[in-house]
Amino acid sequence: MSKKEFTYKDAGVDIQAGEKLVESIKGMVKDTHTPGVLSNIGGFGGLFRPDFTGFRDPVLVSSVDGVGTKLKVAFMAGKYDTVGQDLVNHCVNDIAVCGAEPLFFLDYFSTGKLEQHVAYDVIKGFTIACRENECALIGGETAEMPDLYKEGEFDLAGTVVGVVDRSEIIDGKDVREGDILVGFNSSGLHTNGYSLARKVLFSKYKIDDHVNDLGTTVGEALLAVHRSYLAIIRKLKSLDGIKALSHITGGGIIGNTKRVVPEGYELDIDWDSWDRPAIFDLIKKTGNVPEDDMRQTFNLGIGLIAITDQHLIHDIRELFAEENEMVYEIGRVIRKQGNGKS
């Protein structure tokens, strides 16, 4: 009696499926390529020749991130083309607030069993956002790992690399008392706070329940694409006096913005200076979530903050007036209060 043969496919890994996926995405990935790209996907490494013409002292800036449990909402909704956009935009924002322009992006997609249409939609999302951010998708990894993920689930991670002239780095070193905080709208939760949001909302609602206060379904509100602030930041950099920029992610407005404020200063936020999107009110009301938790967990409708001289608020509002981009003065920098010790 002959022994049973076990193949890699029997173990749950389909190499041919992976090869078919690569072939199916080559065209749309190539559409993201900029002049610096020297390779197509499929090689051992992505080749990129940066053009540093016009830079006196170029500095590379990089960031890596994931989408978190927002993926759980995508699984529930069966909608996969937005989480790829979320990942690219999140990473791009993280380097853009340092003053950098994105050069290229790399992704990591891992799953238990590769489903062609799911992976295709996710990568399509990468390419949409890469084109919008003028950032080349030059490579990635698709990993099929049986038994590690539940059926129908996957995980994502991404890395972006950009460049900024050293003299143009925005790092907050010149922030001082009296500087103001200028906020720009988020599109919703972006990619943070989903563990709390899911626990609260799905205790009462289903993914496709329409909520009048939202004007949409719960799933659509939760899957709203994380905004890219690159275009806004490019405009802000044209002004003299932008001292720091903060991308509001996990940790909320204070948790993120204090990272770009020098020692000895703190933030005085006027929490009533902008209207919170309905999704945050729904979470707070449905889960009876304490206000402190809301502020530490969510962006609450402000996804980008610029710290600037007081006199610039008029110029900033004028800069974005034609685009109907709301500009909020949401607080100021103050000296840190003492603890009574000498």
N, C-alpha and C positions, 0 to 999 in steps of 0.2 A: 504493500500500500504506500503510495507516494505521499510525501508531506505537502501540505497546502502551501502554495506560494503567496507571500505577502508583498505587495507593491507599495510604493509611496502613496499612490492613490487610495489603496485600501486603508492606509493609516490616516487618510483625510486630507492629504495635500495633493492638489491637482496642478502640476507644473504647466500643463498645456493651457489650462484656464488662465493662469497668470500671463502666459505669452500672448494669448488672444487679447487680454485686457490691454497690454502694452501696445499691441498693433492698433487697437480701436481708439486709443487716446492720442496717438502720435500727432495727428493733424492739429487737434485743438491745443495741445501743448506747444507745438511749434508756433502757433499764432501768438503766443505770449513772448516769443523770443525777441530780444533787442539786439542791436549790432554787436554787443560784447559777447554773445553766446557763440561758442566754438564747437558745441557738440549737441546731438539730439539725445533723447532719452534712450536708455538701453545699454549704455556703456557702464564702466565701473565707477566713473566719477563725472560730475558735470563740470565742463570747462567754461570759464568766463574770463574774458580779457577786459578789465575795466579801463575806461578812458578818463584819465585824471587831468586832462587838459583843462586849464582854468583853475585848478586847485593848487594852492601854494604848499599846503601841508595836509594831504588827505589822511583821514582817520576812518578805519572800517568800524562799523557799528553793527552788532548782531543781537538777535533775540530769538528765544525758542519758547513755544507755548503749546497748549492744547485747547480743547473746546470744553472739557469738563463734562458734567452730567447734563448739559444741554443735549448731548447725544441721546440720552434716554428719551427726550421729547421727540427727537427725530425718529427714533425707533417706533415709538407709539403712533406717530403720525404717518409713518411710511414715506417721509419726505426727506431726501438726502442731498439736494443740490444747494442748500443754504449753509450747511455747517462748514463746507469747504471755504465759502466766502468769509464766514465768521473767523476762521483760523487765519487766513491771509491778512484780513483787515486788522485783527488784533495784533498780530506780529508787526505789521507795518506801522501801526500807531505807536507801538512801543519804541521804535527807533526814530520815528518822525518827531516825537516830542524832545528828542536829543538834538534835533536840527538836521537829521540825516535824510538822504534820499535813498529809497530802496533800489538795490541792484538786482538781486535774484532771491528766489525762494525754493526751499526743498521740503518735501512732505514725507510723512511716515503714516501708512495706512495698514493696520493689523486687524485680522479677523479670524474667526474659527474656521469658517468655510467661505471661500470667495464666491460672492454672487456678482456676476458681471454687471447687471444693471445698477446695483447699489454702488459698487466701486466707480463705475463710469459717472454716475451723477455726482458723487463726492468730488471726483477729480475735475469734472466740469465746473463745479463751484470754485475750485482752486483757480482754474484758468480764467473764469469771469473776473474774479477779484484781481488776479495778477495783471490782466489787461487794463483794468480800471486804475490800478496803481502804477502802471508802467513798469512792472516788475516781472522779470523773466522766471518762469518755472523751468528750472534746468535739470531737475532730477528728483528722485524719491525712492521709497521702498514700499513694496506691497508684500506683507507677510501673512501667510496662512498658517495658523497655529491651532490645530484641533484641540479640544478639551479646555482651552484657556478662556474662551469666551462662550457666552450663552448663544444659542441659535439666533441668527439674525442680528447679532450685535458686533460692534467693531470699536476701535479706538483710533484717534488721530493725534498727530503732533506735527509741528512745522517749525522751520527755522528760516529767518530772513537775514540777509546781509545787505547793508547799505553803506553809504559814505558821506562824510561831512568834512569840510575844511576845519582844521583845528581851531582856527580863530572864530568859527561860526557855531561852535558847540554851544547848545543851550543847556546850562546846568544849574541855574539858580544861585550861583555864587554872589550875584549882585542884588539879590532880594533884600529889601529893607522894610522897616516899620512904615506903615502908611501905604504901601503898594496895594493895589486892588486885585481881586480875583474875578476874572471874566469867564463866564461859563457858556458852553455850547451844548445844544440838545443832544441827548442820546436817542436811539431808535427803540429803546426798551431796556431789557436786562443786559443786552449785549452777550457776554459769555460768562457772567458771574452771578452767583446766588441761586443757582438752579436746584441745589439740594433742598434749600428751604422753600423755594417757590413751588417745587413739585410736591413736597410733603404737604404744604398748605392747600394748594389749589386742587390737587387730585384727591383730596379727602372729601371734596364736595362736587367737583366738576369732572366731566369726561373730556378727552382731548378735543372732540369735535363739538362740544357744547358752545352755542353762540351766547355771548354775554352782552347785553345791551350797553352797559357802561363802557365796554371795550370797543363796541362797534364791529366786532369780529369774533372768531372762535378763540377759545383758550389756546389751542395749539398754534394758530396763526400769530397770536400775540407773543407767545413764548419763542417762536421761531423767527421773529423779526431779525433781519440780518444786522450784525454788529457793524456800525458805521465805520467807514474809513475817514479819518480827519486829515489826510495828507493834503488835500486841496486847500482846506482851511488853514492849515499850518504854513503852507507855502505863502499864502497871502499875509498871514501874520508876520512872517519873517521879513516882509518888505517894510515893516515899520521899525523905527528905531525906538527901543524901550521895552521890547518883550524880554523879560528876565528869566522866566521859567515856564515850562509847559508840563501839564500833568494829564496822563491818560487814566481815567477812572475805571479801575478794574476791581479785583477782590480786595476788600478793605475799605471800600467806599471813598467818599470825597476827601475826608480828612486823612485817612490811612494812606492814600496815594499821594496827596498833594504835600503832605509834610516831608515826603522823601526829597523834595526839591527846595525845601526851605532851610536856610542855614541854622546852625545851633543858636539858641537864644531867642528865637522867634516862634510864634505859633499862629494859628488861623482862627479868625473870628468869622464864622459863617452865618449869613442871614438865611435861614432855612425856608423862609416864606417869600423869598425874592423871585422864585420861578414856580410855574405850575407843574406839579408832578404828573407824569402820564398815568392814565387810569389803571394800568396793570399793577402799579405799586400800591395804589389805594385799595385795589381788590385783594392783593396779598395781605396787606396790613389788616383790613377789615375781616377777611375770611379766617385768618389764623390768629387774630388778636395779637399780632406781633408787636412787641415793645418798640417804641420809636428808636431807642438806642440800637437795637438789633437791625432795624431797617437801615439806619445810617451807616452801620459798620459792614453791612452785607451787600447793599445795592448802590448803583450809581444815582438812583432816584430821579433820573431824567437829565442828568448832566454828565456827558461822556468825556468832555475835554475842558480843561481849565488853563487859562493863560494868566500868569502873574505879571503885572505891568505897572508902569507909572500911572498915577491917578489921571493925569491930563490926557492919556491916550484913549480913554473910553469913547470919546466922541469920534475919534478917527477910526476906531475899530467898528463902531456901529455904522459909520458912513461906508466903510470898506465892504460891508456885507449887506447893505440896504437893498441893493438891486437884486440880490439873490433870495430875499425873504428869509435869510438866516437869522434866527433869533439870537440876540446877544444880551446876556444877563450880567449885571454886576452883583455878584453873590456873596461878597465878603471882602475882608482885608487882612493884611499881615499886621500882627501886633507883637509887642515884646512879651516874651514868656513871663508869666507871673511868678514871683519868687515864692519859696516855701517857708519863708520866715527865718531861714538860717543866714548868718552873716558870711 
